[in-house]
Amino acid sequence: MKYDAIIIGSGQAGNPLAYNLADLGWSVALIEKKNLGGTCINVGCTPTKTMVHRAQVAYYARNAARWGVNAANVSVDLPKMFAQKDEVVLSFRGGKQKQVDKRANLRTSSRAREFCRSASTQGWR
């Protein structure tokens, strides 16, 4: 299949570009090595901010007396925090997949090689 555009990476720049080109009628291939959303959604911004927020809540609860609030026996349930982080990441990733699914002329793949001409026929190494 021939494409009007091949975009490598479904992060902050790749997704909007792929959506806009597909909405203009272009045939678009969006290549992402693993999960839609790129680094930010999967292992960067989103999971980090989710965990930092929960740590901040724990900090405030443990130091509540400073503000005249009595909060005794504050504890952290790390497995629950990690599960919540995973839920947020999956939700964001699912939102990206819904955007892709709305566009029939936008195809995703994790294999960049299938979009390249054969290296042997082009003399590439």
Residue, then its C-alpha position, 0 to 999 in steps of 0.5 A: m500500500k502507498y501512503d501520502a505520509i508516514i509519521i514515525g512516533s505517536g507522541q505530542a507531535g506525531n498524533p496531531l499531525a497524523y490526525n490532521l493529515a488524515d482529516l484532509g484525506w491523506s493516506v497516513a501510516l503512523i508508526e509507534k514501536k510499542n504503545l500509542g501515545g509515545t513517551c509522555i503518555n506511556v512512561g514519561c509525563t503522565p505516569t510521573k505526574t500521576m505518582v507525584h500527585r499521590a505523593q503530594v497527597a500523602y505529604y499533605a496528609r502526614n503534615a496536616a497538623r500544620w494546617g490545624v487538621n488532625a489526620a492520624n495513621v496515614s499510610v501509603d498503599l503502593p500497589k494501589m497507587f501503581a494500579q491507579k497510575d496504570e489505569v490513567v495511562l491506559s485511559f490516555r492510551g485508549g483515547k489515542q486509539k479512539q482518535v485513530d479508529k475514527r479515521a479509516n485512512l490512518r493506519t498504525s503499525s509497530r514495524a517501520r520496516e514494512f513501510c520502507r523499500s527493500a534495502s537490498t533493491q535500493g542499495w541501502r545497508 
